[in-house]
Amino acid sequence: MMPLTMAKVGEANSIKKVGGKEETRQFLANLGFVPGAHVTIITEISGNVIVNIKESRVAISREMAAKIMV
């Protein structure tokens, strides 16, 4: 397991675990970041990442991405 921040651009990953406080986990779950979901990093801009999840593009901060384990 590694944080999403360490995944390579274009690499498809499966989410294993989402950490952080309850409200953070709930926020990420609402965006589709749940265990078992597939996520691909589209690009990384100054530490923040744009990912493709459930056929949608979502931009999340580096801090948020570090809480998502793939």
N, C-alpha and C positions, 0 to 999 in steps of 0.2 A: 504494500500500500504506500502511496505517496500523495502529497497534496497536488491539487490541480495545477498549481503554479509551476510545478516541475515537469508537466506533460509537454510534449512537443507540439508545435503548430501543425494542424492537419491530422493528428493522431486521434483515432477514435478510442475512447475509454469508457468504462462502465463505473458508475459511482458505487463505492463500497459503503461509505459512511459520511454523514454530515455532522460536523461538530459545532461548537459555539453555544451561546446562550439560547434559551428556548425561543425567544422572539426572532433571533437570527435564523435558527433552524426552520421556524415556521415561514419566515419571509422567503427563504431559499426553496422550501417545499412548494410554496405558491407559484414560484417561477418554474417549477418542474425538477428541481434538484433533489431527487429522492433516491435512496438506494435502489440499484438495479437499472436506473435510467442511463441511456447512452449520451455522452457529451463529447463534442469535438471542439478544440480551440481553433478559431478562425484566424485571429490575429492578436498580437499583444502590443499595446500602445502605452508607453511610459509606465509599465508595471501593471496596468489594468488590462483585463482580457475580454475579448468578445468571443462568445462561445455559441455553438449551434446545439440546441437541446430541444427535443420534441418538435423538430422542423421550424424552430423559431431562433432568431439571433438575439442574444441577451448580453449586455455589457455589465460586468461586475468588477468590483475593485479587487486589488491584490489581496487585501485583508479577507474579503469574502471567499475568494478562490482558495486561499490557504486553509480554510475550514472544510473544504470539500475534498474528501479522500477518494482516490481512484485506484 
